[in-house]
Amino acid sequence: MADEKRTRIVELLSTDSINKSRADKVRCFQLQAWTAVLCLVTRTALLCAYAMCIVRAKKKQAPTLDDNDASYLVAYAFLFMETMFSCKLRVFINVRPRTDRVQVHRLYPQHIQSIQHGAKARFRPRLQIKGDQVPTIDVFIFYCGEEVDVLLDTVRAACSLDYPLDRLRIVVLDDSNAVQAQVDALRTHYTNLLYSARERKDRAWHKAGNINHGLSFMNSLPRGPGEFVAGLDVDMIADKDWLRRLVPHLIRDAKVGLVSPNQRFYNVPRGDYLGQLLQYDQLQDIRQIRRDFGNEGWGAGSRWVVRRTALDAIGGFSTDGIAEDFLTCVDLRDAGWDVILVDENVQWGLIPDSFNGHTKLYAKWMAVVFSFYRSLVSSGRPRHQKVVKIVAESSVLAYVVAMSVCYFILPLMSLSGHPFVLVQDQKSIKILISLAFVDFAAQSMHGFLESAAASFIIYSWHEPSHLWHTPLFILPALRRWFPGLTQVFLGKEAAHLTGGNPSSRSTEDSSTSPWERLKIIVFQCQVTPHIIVLILCFAGMTNFSLTILRRRENEQNLLDFIVTHAGWPPAFFLWTSTLKNACKPFYYALFVSPRLPREAHLLRDEKTGVASPTPESKDQIRRRVSEWHLCAILVYFSCIVAVYWQL
């Protein structure tokens, strides 16, 4: 009866603007499903055409070939790179409810996910719970050495939630034994604030161990645990209606075990030159939501609300690895519970506020990916799950290695002076370049629709735009596959720090000169691969330009030479993207304005000290990210196509 009564006080929040925004996103996902079909067709045809050109060139010497076999090697390398950029494999895990079987569910290019889930796009309703007859909730805030001011702002915001005090308890779980005095000072103002810390000898299993300690701590209290448990990272400031917007989804459907909202940030710098907002929003607004369309969503570890009975049924948070959030979702689904994502912007965190912190976060993500797959075959799980580890880890490692190789081999191909595509006549060039243009337009349209769903006006092609990250993935990948060898040659792995940790920052503030920032990035942020690629790119550009100037041919033959070599539009897009990515760390150091201090993004109540992000900081999810490089390539591509069709 209590559940039925509470269900009646759940009301649907709907406005014309919200409904229009969601309808536009749904149309974007549905149109994206159709463009994904076109992308698969055009890219498959283009790759087959490249391969056929190589085969025909071997049978009959093509005019663009040199006397040695290096031309074939360059053509094969370009075919490999085009395949890698277009066929990024993703491994999806399917958990059969109420069984112990975890299997590789799908292994396919990302476009197929768009086709499968885009056609059934729909958003979960926006709900809110009213009144004081609400479930009891324990909110955990996790601390492990981050900035104390960041923690206190999160605690004050959580204690000020719009929720009855007798139904809400805020618990600071301190894994560093460093903030008890500060929390005790706040307890004089907030009677529902609690503190707990693990003994040093019991600090195992990282964050999962801290969460499970909190569950045991709540069991030991006279009132016992709450009906639901919520979690916030140390930097996540929650809106006042955070719980009232998430809890109704758990009440409305008794099968839902965990609900997770969007992950938003309030300290994104203007311009977002490193693409942090674009990367996170592509993950949240596109991939995670699209997975939720197919009931394959995952709850991220920085924010969630989970049913306590569901958590107890699986023995608490998984301690099999550092990917405790993903592994716990696997366990919940395995036990028959649903894990859902809701399109709600109700809490705001910090992204790394330095170049060094940003690179460390990417390294952490790669470590989490490998930890997740390895943990699926840890002790206590069925032996047949080893196929998940073998296929999943191998595909991730292969992709990381291949993309890193592409990052270095593209400028080397330009430096070689050999053709990228092997064609025999102008008719073949015209057909091939037209097919490449249709494929490029389809890929761009697919990406534009994907970014439009995340409120970006111009698409930043994901792989080329984030190519500079790939060298950062190699080291974590090697550490996971060859831990003993890498520890001998590379030393012990450094701890991964959060955005609120002062140790994650280099001195990138207003008092640091650009040259000092450049020195920090060059000597502390592992940019040696970018320096090498930058040198190779300029050498390749110089060699290609000199080769053109030395050739004594008519305009048509010269144009054919340019188009079949480094000027081939898809290749030109890739290697100029490589040049742009190699310059990114150095441009960031010299020309990007220093970031504002965290306090500049907050509105603080002078009486209570409660802080919340400013409206301008929250509106950063609507900022437009422009990829003018893509537009310039599209113009160049169009001009080349127009010239050849006029011949």
C-alpha positions as CSV (number, residue, x, y, z in Angstrom):
1,M,0.0,0.0,0.0
2,A,2.9,2.4,0.8
3,D,4.4,1.9,-2.6
4,E,1.0,2.5,-4.3
5,K,0.5,5.7,-2.3
6,R,3.9,6.9,-3.3
7,T,3.3,6.1,-6.9
8,R,0.3,8.4,-6.9
9,I,2.5,11.4,-5.9
10,V,4.8,10.9,-8.9
11,E,3.9,13.5,-11.5
12,L,5.0,14.0,-15.1
13,L,7.0,17.1,-15.8
14,S,6.3,18.2,-19.4
15,T,6.6,21.6,-21.1
16,D,6.5,22.6,-24.7
17,S,10.2,23.4,-24.8
18,I,11.2,20.1,-23.2
19,N,8.9,18.1,-25.5
20,K,10.2,19.9,-28.6
21,S,13.8,19.4,-27.6
22,R,13.3,15.7,-27.0
23,A,11.3,15.3,-30.2
24,D,14.2,16.9,-32.1
25,K,16.7,14.5,-30.5
26,V,14.5,11.5,-31.3
27,R,14.3,12.6,-35.0
28,C,18.1,13.0,-35.0
29,F,18.6,9.5,-33.7
30,Q,16.1,8.1,-36.2
31,L,17.6,9.9,-39.2
32,Q,21.0,8.8,-38.0
33,A,19.9,5.2,-38.3
34,W,19.2,5.8,-42.0
35,T,22.5,7.7,-42.6
36,A,24.3,4.8,-40.8
37,V,23.0,2.4,-43.5
38,L,24.3,4.8,-46.2
39,C,27.6,5.1,-44.4
40,L,28.0,1.3,-44.3
41,V,27.2,1.0,-48.0
42,T,29.4,3.8,-49.2
43,R,32.3,2.9,-47.0
44,T,32.2,-0.8,-47.9
45,A,32.0,0.2,-51.6
46,L,34.9,2.6,-51.2
47,L,37.2,0.1,-49.4
48,C,36.4,-2.5,-52.1
49,A,37.2,0.0,-54.8
50,Y,40.6,0.7,-53.1
51,A,41.4,-3.0,-53.0
52,M,40.3,-3.5,-56.6
53,C,42.6,-0.7,-57.7
54,I,45.5,-2.4,-56.0
55,V,44.7,-5.8,-57.6
56,R,44.3,-4.2,-61.1
57,A,47.5,-2.3,-60.6
58,K,49.4,-5.5,-60.0
59,K,48.0,-7.1,-63.1
60,K,48.8,-4.1,-65.3
61,Q,51.3,-1.4,-64.4
62,A,49.5,1.8,-63.5
63,P,50.8,5.2,-64.7
64,T,51.0,6.5,-61.2
65,L,53.3,3.7,-60.0
66,D,57.0,4.0,-59.4
67,D,59.5,1.4,-60.3
68,N,59.7,-0.2,-56.9
69,D,57.2,-2.1,-54.7
70,A,57.0,0.7,-52.1
71,S,53.9,2.1,-53.9
72,Y,52.0,-1.1,-53.1
73,L,53.1,-0.9,-49.5
74,V,51.8,2.7,-49.2
75,A,48.5,1.8,-50.9
76,Y,48.0,-1.1,-48.5
77,A,48.8,1.1,-45.6
78,F,46.2,3.7,-46.7
79,L,43.6,1.0,-47.1
80,F,44.4,-0.3,-43.6
81,M,44.0,3.2,-42.1
82,E,40.7,3.9,-43.9
83,T,39.4,0.6,-42.6
84,M,40.5,1.4,-39.0
85,F,38.9,4.9,-39.0
86,S,35.6,3.6,-40.4
87,C,35.3,0.2,-38.6
88,K,36.0,0.9,-35.0
89,L,34.9,-2.3,-33.3
90,R,33.0,-2.2,-30.1
91,V,32.3,-5.1,-27.8
92,F,29.0,-5.2,-26.1
93,I,28.3,-7.5,-23.2
94,N,24.9,-9.2,-23.0
95,V,23.8,-10.5,-19.6
96,R,21.1,-13.0,-19.6
97,P,18.7,-12.3,-16.6
98,R,18.6,-14.8,-13.8
99,T,21.6,-16.9,-15.1
100,D,25.3,-16.9,-14.5
101,R,26.1,-16.4,-18.2
102,V,27.9,-13.4,-19.5
103,Q,28.6,-13.5,-23.2
104,V,30.0,-11.4,-26.0
105,H,26.7,-10.1,-27.4
106,R,27.9,-8.0,-30.4
107,L,31.2,-7.3,-32.1
108,Y,30.5,-4.8,-34.8
109,P,31.3,-1.3,-36.1
110,Q,29.7,1.6,-34.3
111,H,27.4,2.4,-37.2
112,I,25.4,-0.8,-36.7
113,Q,24.6,0.3,-33.1
114,S,23.1,3.4,-34.6
115,I,20.9,1.3,-37.0
116,Q,19.8,-1.0,-34.2
117,H,18.9,1.4,-31.5
118,G,18.2,4.6,-33.5
119,A,15.1,3.2,-35.0
120,K,13.5,2.7,-31.6
121,A,14.6,5.9,-30.1
122,R,12.6,7.1,-27.1
123,F,13.3,9.0,-24.0
124,R,12.1,8.0,-20.5
125,P,9.5,10.4,-19.0
126,R,10.5,13.2,-16.8
127,L,9.2,12.5,-13.3
128,Q,9.1,14.3,-10.0
129,I,8.0,13.1,-6.6
130,K,6.0,15.5,-4.4
131,G,5.2,15.7,-0.7
132,D,6.9,14.3,2.4
133,Q,5.8,10.6,2.1
134,V,8.9,9.6,0.3
135,P,11.3,6.7,0.6
136,T,14.3,6.8,3.0
137,I,17.6,7.4,1.3
138,D,21.3,7.3,2.3
139,V,23.5,9.5,0.2
140,F,27.2,8.5,0.1
141,I,29.9,11.1,-0.7
142,F,33.3,9.5,-1.4
143,Y,36.5,11.2,-0.4
144,C,40.1,10.1,-0.9
145,G,42.5,13.0,-0.6
146,E,40.9,15.6,-2.9
147,E,40.6,19.3,-2.1
148,V,38.7,19.8,1.1
149,D,36.9,22.9,-0.3
150,V,35.5,20.8,-3.1
151,L,34.3,18.2,-0.6
152,L,32.6,20.7,1.6
153,D,30.7,22.3,-1.3
154,T,29.4,18.9,-2.3
155,V,28.4,18.1,1.3
156,R,26.6,21.4,1.8
157,A,24.7,21.0,-1.4
158,A,23.7,17.5,-0.5
159,C,22.6,18.5,3.0
160,S,20.4,21.3,1.5
161,L,18.5,19.0,-0.9
162,D,14.7,19.4,-1.2
163,Y,14.0,16.3,0.7
164,P,12.5,15.7,4.2
165,L,15.3,15.6,6.8
166,D,13.9,12.6,8.6
167,R,14.0,10.6,5.3
168,L,17.5,11.6,4.3
169,R,21.0,10.9,5.6
170,I,24.2,12.2,4.2
171,V,27.3,10.1,4.8
172,V,30.9,11.2,4.1
173,L,33.0,8.1,3.5
174,D,36.5,9.2,4.1
175,D,39.2,6.9,2.8
176,S,42.0,9.2,3.9
177,N,41.1,9.9,7.5
178,A,41.8,13.6,6.9
179,V,38.5,15.5,7.0
180,Q,36.7,14.4,10.2
181,A,37.2,17.7,11.9
182,Q,35.8,19.6,8.9
183,V,32.8,17.3,8.7
184,D,32.2,17.5,12.4
185,A,32.1,21.3,12.1
186,L,29.3,21.0,9.5
187,R,27.4,18.6,11.7
188,T,26.5,21.4,14.0
189,H,24.4,22.9,11.2
190,Y,23.2,19.7,9.5
191,T,21.8,17.1,11.9
192,N,21.4,14.4,9.2
193,L,25.2,14.5,8.3
194,L,27.2,11.4,9.3
195,Y,30.9,10.5,8.9
196,S,32.7,7.2,8.6
197,A,36.2,6.1,7.7
198,R,37.8,2.7,7.1
199,E,40.8,1.5,9.1
200,R,44.0,1.6,7.1
201,K,44.3,-2.2,7.3
202,D,40.8,-2.5,5.7
203,R,41.4,-0.2,2.8
204,A,41.1,-2.8,0.0
205,W,39.2,-2.8,-3.3
206,H,39.5,1.0,-3.8
207,K,36.2,2.8,-4.2
208,A,34.1,-0.4,-4.2
209,G,35.5,-1.2,-0.8
210,N,34.6,2.2,0.5
211,I,31.0,1.9,-0.8
212,N,30.6,-1.5,0.8
213,H,32.0,-0.1,4.1
214,G,29.3,2.5,3.9
215,L,26.7,-0.1,3.4
216,S,27.9,-2.0,6.5
217,F,28.1,1.3,8.5
218,M,24.4,2.0,7.7
219,N,23.5,-1.5,8.8
220,S,25.1,-0.8,12.2
221,L,23.0,2.3,12.9
222,P,19.8,1.9,15.1
223,R,17.5,3.0,12.3
224,G,19.1,0.6,9.9
225,P,19.7,1.3,6.2
226,G,17.5,3.3,3.9
227,E,15.3,2.0,1.1
228,F,17.6,3.5,-1.5
229,V,21.3,4.4,-1.6
230,A,22.6,7.3,-3.7
231,G,26.2,8.0,-4.5
232,L,28.1,11.2,-5.4
233,D,31.7,11.7,-6.2
234,V,33.5,14.3,-4.2
235,D,33.2,17.0,-6.9
236,M,29.5,16.4,-7.8
237,I,27.3,19.3,-6.7
238,A,23.7,18.2,-6.8
239,D,20.7,20.4,-7.6
240,K,18.1,20.7,-4.9
241,D,15.6,18.5,-6.7
242,W,18.2,15.8,-7.5
243,L,16.6,13.0,-5.6
244,R,13.0,14.1,-6.4
245,R,13.8,13.7,-10.1
246,L,15.5,10.3,-9.9
247,V,13.7,8.4,-7.2
248,P,10.3,8.3,-9.0
249,H,11.9,6.0,-11.7
250,L,12.7,3.4,-9.0
251,I,9.2,3.7,-7.4
252,R,7.3,3.6,-10.7
253,D,9.0,0.3,-11.9
254,A,9.8,-2.3,-9.3
255,K,12.2,-4.0,-11.7
256,V,14.5,-1.0,-11.9
257,G,17.6,-1.6,-9.6
258,L,19.7,1.4,-10.5
259,V,19.0,4.8,-12.2
260,S,21.7,7.2,-13.4
261,P,21.3,10.7,-14.8
262,N,23.4,12.7,-17.2
263,Q,26.9,13.7,-16.2
264,R,27.4,17.4,-16.4
265,F,30.3,19.8,-15.6
266,Y,30.4,23.4,-14.6
267,N,34.1,24.3,-15.1
268,V,34.4,23.7,-18.9
269,P,36.6,26.5,-20.3
270,R,35.5,28.8,-23.0
271,G,36.3,27.4,-26.4
272,D,37.0,23.9,-25.0
273,Y,40.1,23.6,-27.1
274,L,40.9,20.1,-25.8
275,G,37.4,18.9,-26.7
276,Q,36.6,17.8,-23.2
277,L,32.9,18.8,-23.3
278,L,32.5,17.3,-26.8
279,Q,34.1,14.0,-25.6
280,Y,32.0,13.7,-22.5
281,D,28.7,14.8,-24.1
282,Q,29.3,12.4,-27.0
283,L,29.6,9.7,-24.4
284,Q,26.6,10.7,-22.3
285,D,24.1,12.3,-24.8
286,I,24.8,9.9,-27.6
287,R,26.3,6.6,-26.8
288,Q,24.9,6.1,-23.3
289,I,21.4,7.3,-24.2
290,R,21.5,5.2,-27.4
291,R,22.4,2.2,-25.4
292,D,19.5,2.9,-23.0
293,F,17.2,2.9,-26.1
294,G,18.1,-0.8,-26.4
295,N,18.0,-1.4,-22.6
296,E,21.8,-1.8,-22.5
297,G,22.7,1.3,-20.4
298,W,25.4,1.5,-17.8
299,G,25.4,3.6,-14.7
300,A,28.6,5.7,-14.3
301,G,30.3,5.7,-10.9
302,S,30.1,9.4,-10.3
303,R,26.3,9.5,-9.7
304,W,23.6,7.0,-9.2
305,V,20.6,5.9,-7.1
306,V,20.2,2.2,-6.4
307,R,17.6,0.1,-4.7
308,R,19.1,-1.2,-1.4
309,T,17.4,-4.6,-1.7
310,A,18.9,-5.0,-5.2
311,L,22.3,-4.1,-3.9
312,D,22.0,-6.6,-1.0
313,A,20.9,-9.3,-3.4
314,I,24.2,-9.1,-5.3
315,G,26.4,-8.7,-2.2
316,G,27.1,-5.0,-2.6
317,F,29.3,-3.3,-5.1
318,S,31.6,-5.5,-7.1
319,T,35.2,-5.7,-5.8
320,D,36.6,-7.6,-8.8
321,G,38.3,-4.5,-10.3
322,I,38.5,-0.7,-10.5
323,A,35.5,-0.6,-12.8
324,E,33.2,-1.2,-9.9
325,D,30.3,0.8,-11.5
326,F,30.2,-1.2,-14.8
327,L,30.7,-4.5,-13.0
328,T,28.0,-3.8,-10.5
329,C,25.6,-3.0,-13.4
330,V,26.6,-6.4,-14.9
331,D,25.7,-8.1,-11.6
332,L,22.4,-6.2,-11.3
333,R,21.3,-7.3,-14.8
334,D,22.5,-10.8,-14.1
335,A,20.2,-10.9,-11.0
336,G,17.2,-9.7,-13.1
337,W,17.3,-6.0,-12.3
338,D,17.1,-3.2,-14.9
339,V,19.7,-0.4,-15.1
340,I,18.3,2.7,-16.7
341,L,19.6,6.1,-17.8
342,V,17.5,9.2,-17.6
343,D,17.9,12.5,-19.5
344,E,18.1,14.7,-16.4
345,N,20.7,17.4,-15.7
346,V,20.6,17.4,-11.9
347,Q,24.2,17.3,-10.8
348,W,27.4,19.1,-11.8
349,G,31.0,18.0,-11.5
350,L,34.5,19.1,-12.3
351,I,36.5,18.1,-15.4
352,P,40.3,18.1,-15.1
353,D,41.4,21.7,-15.2
354,S,44.8,21.2,-16.8
355,F,46.4,19.5,-19.7
356,N,48.2,17.1,-17.4
357,G,44.9,16.2,-15.6
358,H,43.1,15.7,-18.9
359,T,45.7,13.2,-20.1
360,K,45.7,11.3,-16.8
361,L,41.9,11.0,-17.0
362,Y,42.2,9.4,-20.5
363,A,44.9,7.0,-19.2
364,K,42.5,6.1,-16.3
365,W,39.7,5.4,-18.7
366,M,41.8,2.9,-20.6
367,A,42.8,1.3,-17.4
368,V,39.2,1.0,-16.4
369,V,38.3,-0.6,-19.7
370,F,40.9,-3.3,-19.3
371,S,40.0,-3.8,-15.7
372,F,36.3,-4.3,-16.6
373,Y,37.0,-7.0,-19.1
374,R,39.6,-8.7,-17.0
375,S,37.2,-8.7,-14.0
376,L,34.6,-10.6,-16.0
377,V,36.7,-13.7,-15.7
378,S,37.9,-13.2,-12.1
379,S,37.5,-15.7,-9.3
380,G,33.9,-16.7,-8.7
381,R,32.7,-16.2,-12.3
382,P,32.2,-19.0,-14.8
383,R,35.1,-20.2,-16.8
384,H,33.4,-19.9,-20.1
385,Q,33.4,-16.1,-19.6
386,K,37.1,-16.2,-20.7
387,V,35.9,-15.6,-24.2
388,V,34.8,-12.1,-23.1
389,K,38.3,-11.3,-21.9
390,I,40.0,-12.7,-25.0
391,V,37.7,-11.0,-27.5
392,A,37.1,-7.8,-25.7
393,E,40.6,-7.1,-24.5
394,S,42.1,-8.1,-27.9
395,S,39.8,-5.8,-29.8
396,V,40.5,-2.9,-27.5
397,L,44.3,-3.4,-27.6
398,A,44.2,-3.9,-31.4
399,Y,42.3,-0.7,-32.0
400,V,44.6,1.3,-29.7
401,V,47.7,0.0,-31.3
402,A,46.3,0.4,-34.8
403,M,45.2,4.0,-34.2
404,S,48.6,4.8,-32.7
405,V,50.3,3.3,-35.7
406,C,48.1,5.4,-38.0
407,Y,49.1,8.5,-36.0
408,F,52.7,8.0,-37.0
409,I,52.4,6.3,-40.4
410,L,50.3,9.0,-42.0
411,P,53.0,11.6,-42.1
412,L,55.5,8.9,-43.2
413,M,53.3,8.1,-46.1
414,S,53.3,11.7,-47.2
415,L,57.1,11.8,-46.8
416,S,57.5,8.7,-49.0
417,G,56.3,10.4,-52.1
418,H,54.4,7.3,-53.3
419,P,50.7,7.3,-54.4
420,F,48.0,6.7,-51.8
421,V,45.6,5.2,-54.4
422,L,46.6,3.2,-57.5
423,V,44.5,4.2,-60.5
424,Q,45.1,3.6,-64.2
425,D,43.3,6.4,-66.0
426,Q,41.3,9.6,-65.5
427,K,38.0,7.7,-65.7
428,S,39.0,5.5,-62.8
429,I,40.0,8.6,-60.8
430,K,36.7,10.3,-61.6
431,I,34.7,7.3,-60.4
432,L,36.8,6.7,-57.3
433,I,36.8,10.3,-56.2
434,S,33.0,10.6,-56.7
435,L,32.5,7.5,-54.6
436,A,34.9,8.9,-51.9
437,F,32.9,12.2,-52.0
438,V,29.6,10.5,-51.4
439,D,31.1,8.5,-48.6
440,F,32.7,11.6,-47.0
441,A,29.3,13.4,-47.2
442,A,27.5,10.5,-45.7
443,Q,30.0,10.2,-42.8
444,S,29.7,14.0,-42.2
445,M,25.9,13.9,-42.2
446,H,25.9,10.9,-39.8
447,G,28.2,12.8,-37.5
448,F,26.3,16.0,-37.7
449,L,23.1,14.3,-36.7
450,E,24.9,12.6,-33.8
451,S,26.3,15.9,-32.6
452,A,23.0,17.7,-33.1
453,A,21.5,15.2,-30.6
454,A,24.1,16.5,-28.1
455,S,23.4,20.2,-28.9
456,F,26.5,20.8,-31.0
457,I,26.0,22.7,-34.3
458,I,29.0,21.4,-36.2
459,Y,30.3,17.9,-36.0
460,S,33.8,17.1,-34.9
461,W,34.7,13.8,-36.5
462,H,35.4,11.7,-33.4
463,E,38.5,9.6,-34.4
464,P,40.5,12.3,-36.3
465,S,39.6,15.0,-33.8
466,H,40.9,13.0,-30.9
467,L,43.8,11.3,-32.7
468,W,46.2,13.0,-30.4
469,H,44.9,10.9,-27.5
470,T,46.0,7.6,-29.0
471,P,49.6,7.7,-27.7
472,L,48.2,8.2,-24.2
473,F,46.4,4.9,-24.5
474,I,49.4,2.8,-25.3
475,L,51.0,2.9,-21.9
476,P,47.9,1.8,-19.9
477,A,47.3,-0.9,-22.5
478,L,50.8,-2.3,-22.2
479,R,50.6,-2.2,-18.4
480,R,47.5,-4.3,-18.4
481,W,48.8,-6.9,-20.8
482,F,52.5,-7.0,-19.7
483,P,52.4,-5.8,-16.0
484,G,55.7,-7.3,-15.0
485,L,57.7,-6.2,-18.0
486,T,56.4,-2.6,-18.0
487,Q,57.1,-2.3,-14.2
488,V,60.7,-3.2,-14.8
489,F,61.2,-0.7,-17.7
490,L,58.6,2.0,-17.0
491,G,58.3,1.9,-13.2
492,K,55.3,1.7,-11.0
493,E,52.0,3.0,-12.3
494,A,51.0,6.4,-10.9
495,A,47.8,6.8,-9.1
496,H,44.9,8.2,-11.1
497,L,43.6,11.4,-9.7
498,T,40.3,13.1,-10.0
499,G,39.6,16.6,-11.2
500,G,39.2,17.9,-7.6
501,N,42.7,16.7,-6.6
502,P,45.3,19.4,-6.4
503,S,48.0,16.9,-7.5
504,S,46.3,16.5,-10.9
505,R,47.0,20.1,-11.8
506,S,50.1,21.6,-13.4
507,T,50.6,25.3,-12.8
508,E,48.1,26.5,-15.5
509,D,46.7,29.6,-13.9
510,S,46.8,33.3,-14.8
511,S,50.2,33.8,-13.1
512,T,51.9,31.3,-15.4
513,S,53.4,32.6,-18.7
514,P,52.7,30.8,-21.9
515,W,56.4,29.7,-22.1
516,E,56.2,28.3,-18.6
517,R,53.1,26.4,-19.6
518,L,54.8,25.1,-22.7
519,K,57.8,23.9,-20.6
520,I,55.4,22.1,-18.2
521,I,53.5,20.3,-21.1
522,V,56.7,19.3,-22.9
523,F,58.6,17.9,-19.9
524,Q,55.7,16.7,-17.7
525,C,52.9,15.6,-20.0
526,Q,54.5,12.9,-22.3
527,V,54.1,14.8,-25.6
528,T,57.3,13.3,-27.2
529,P,55.1,11.4,-29.7
530,H,53.5,14.6,-30.8
531,I,56.8,16.3,-31.3
532,I,57.9,13.4,-33.5
533,V,54.7,13.4,-35.5
534,L,54.9,17.2,-35.9
535,I,58.5,16.9,-37.4
536,L,57.3,14.1,-39.7
537,C,54.3,16.1,-40.9
538,F,56.4,19.2,-41.8
539,A,59.0,17.0,-43.5
540,G,56.2,15.3,-45.5
541,M,54.6,18.6,-46.4
542,T,58.0,20.0,-47.6
543,N,58.8,16.9,-49.6
544,F,55.4,16.9,-51.3
545,S,55.6,20.6,-52.2
546,L,59.1,20.3,-53.6
547,T,58.1,17.2,-55.6
548,I,55.3,19.2,-57.2
549,L,57.6,22.1,-58.0
550,R,60.2,19.8,-59.6
551,R,57.7,18.1,-61.9
552,R,57.7,19.4,-65.5
553,E,54.3,18.2,-66.7
554,N,51.1,19.7,-68.0
555,E,48.4,20.9,-65.7
556,Q,46.3,17.7,-66.1
557,N,49.1,15.3,-65.3
558,L,50.2,17.5,-62.4
559,L,46.6,17.5,-61.0
560,D,46.5,13.7,-61.4
561,F,49.7,13.5,-59.4
562,I,48.4,15.7,-56.6
563,V,45.1,13.9,-56.3
564,T,46.6,10.4,-56.3
565,H,49.3,11.2,-53.8
566,A,49.0,13.2,-50.5
567,G,46.4,15.5,-52.1
568,W,43.9,12.6,-52.4
569,P,41.0,14.2,-50.4
570,P,40.3,11.5,-47.9
571,A,44.1,11.1,-47.3
572,F,44.5,14.9,-47.2
573,F,41.8,15.0,-44.5
574,L,43.6,12.4,-42.4
575,W,47.1,13.7,-42.6
576,T,46.1,17.3,-42.1
577,S,44.0,16.1,-39.1
578,T,47.2,14.4,-37.9
579,L,49.1,17.7,-38.2
580,K,46.4,19.6,-36.4
581,N,46.4,17.0,-33.5
582,A,50.1,17.1,-33.2
583,C,50.0,20.8,-32.8
584,K,47.2,20.7,-30.2
585,P,49.3,20.4,-27.0
586,F,51.6,23.2,-28.0
587,Y,48.9,25.6,-29.3
588,Y,47.1,24.9,-26.0
589,A,50.2,25.9,-24.0
590,L,50.9,29.1,-26.0
591,F,47.6,30.6,-27.0
592,V,44.7,29.2,-25.0
593,S,43.6,31.5,-22.2
594,P,44.2,30.2,-18.6
595,R,41.1,28.7,-17.0
596,L,39.1,30.6,-14.5
597,P,39.3,29.5,-10.8
598,R,36.6,27.1,-9.6
599,E,35.0,29.8,-7.5
600,A,34.3,31.9,-10.5
601,H,31.8,29.3,-11.7
602,L,29.8,29.2,-8.5
603,L,27.1,31.2,-6.8
604,R,27.5,31.0,-3.0
605,D,25.0,31.8,-0.3
606,E,26.7,34.2,2.1
607,K,24.7,32.9,5.1
608,T,24.8,29.2,4.6
609,G,27.9,28.8,2.4
610,V,25.9,26.6,0.0
611,A,27.3,26.9,-3.5
612,S,25.7,26.0,-6.9
613,P,27.0,26.5,-10.4
614,T,26.1,29.7,-12.1
615,P,23.5,29.7,-15.0
616,E,26.3,30.5,-17.4
617,S,28.4,27.5,-16.2
618,K,25.4,25.2,-16.5
619,D,24.7,26.6,-20.0
620,Q,28.0,25.2,-21.2
621,I,26.2,22.1,-22.3
622,R,24.7,24.3,-25.0
623,R,27.9,25.7,-26.3
624,R,28.7,25.2,-29.9
625,V,31.9,23.4,-30.9
626,S,33.0,24.2,-34.4
627,E,35.2,22.0,-36.5
628,W,36.1,24.4,-39.3
629,H,38.9,22.0,-40.5
630,L,36.2,19.5,-41.5
631,C,34.3,22.3,-43.4
632,A,37.5,23.3,-45.2
633,I,38.2,19.7,-46.3
634,L,34.6,19.5,-47.6
635,V,35.1,22.6,-49.7
636,Y,38.4,21.2,-51.1
637,F,36.8,17.9,-51.8
638,S,33.9,19.6,-53.7
639,C,36.4,21.6,-55.8
640,I,38.3,18.5,-56.8
641,V,35.1,16.6,-57.7
642,A,33.9,19.6,-59.7
643,V,37.2,19.9,-61.6
644,Y,37.2,16.2,-62.6
645,W,33.6,16.1,-63.7
646,Q,34.2,19.1,-66.0
647,L,37.1,17.3,-67.7
